[in-house]
């Protein structure tokens, strides 16, 4: 289940990035705030998927984990864009 471990690591990294960005949001431009609001929807999806994958009672396929990882990677790119905007 190497893919599961990679996904778990990605989720933890996303959580840290999200928390850091959330702290800076009060100074952010409206565009960054709107992008962050959209990212919050994806974050909810990633958290929901992660909890399903973590539940050993639920059979999860490698394909399901791979799709979830793609959404996580997209979210990571979004967080990077927002963080870059906040640091300018």
Buried (B, 14 or more C-beta within 10 A) or exposed (E): EEBBEBBBEBBEEBBEBBEEBEEBEEEBEEEBEEBBEEBEEBBEBBBEBBEEBEEEEEEBEEEBBEEBBEBBEEBBEBBEEBBEBBEE
